[in-house]
């Protein structure tokens, strides 16, 4: 029996949680198989993409994480940024935190501490402690006028973000 790598076990567990939590609608064919075939990891990726495209914030966040890390899929910061942003705009605090990090590091976007501050601030208001620390670090890199602009941007984004 082949050994299951830890990451694959985590993916399978996450897939199971998504199915049972109702995020994924998963129906087997009459023979008990899934029509798309493939390994459990491929099915997990398939259904995660499907649900992300339907606008499910949890799936968008998971897909972004996969693109960011390159686990189970080719690493692609541009796609990770896109999916983190979609989840962040729906109020996902982890996605807001990661989007702030990507702005601070210049991953798939130019370095922008104003946006890094704004997205981190949104995650911090939801109790994300690392986001609060990062927000303060990013704020220290801004001049007073830039910091004021970042606060205004955070408020503007907050007004547009869906509540989780």
C-alpha positions, 0 to 999 in steps of 0.5 A: 500500500503506498504511503500517503504524504502528509500534504495529501492527507491534509488535502483529502481531509479538507476535501471531506470537510468541504463536502460535508460542510456543504461548500462542495456539492459532490455526487457520485455516479451510479457505480459510486465513482466520480465521473471526472476520475483522477486521483483524490488530489485531482478531484479536490482541485477540480471541485475547489476550482468549481466552487471558487468559480461559483463565488464560494469564499472558502474555496477561493481562499483554498485555491489561492493557497494552492496557487501560492504554495504550488502544492498540487498545482503549478505555483502562480502568484498572479492567480493566487493574488486573483483568488485571494482578492476575490475571497478578501472582497467577501470578508475572508480575514485570512485572504485579507491578511495574505493579500496584505502580505503579497502587496508588502512583498511585491508578489504579483503586484508592485510593492504597495504599503498603502494597500498592504496596510489597508488589507491588513487593517481589514483582517485585523478588525476581524481579530486576525492578530498577525494582520494587526502586527503587520498593519502596524509594521506597514504603517510605520513604513508610510509617511503621515499623509500616506498613512492617512490615505491608507486608513481612508482606503481601508475604510472605503474597502471595508464599505465595499466588502461583504460581511462574512 
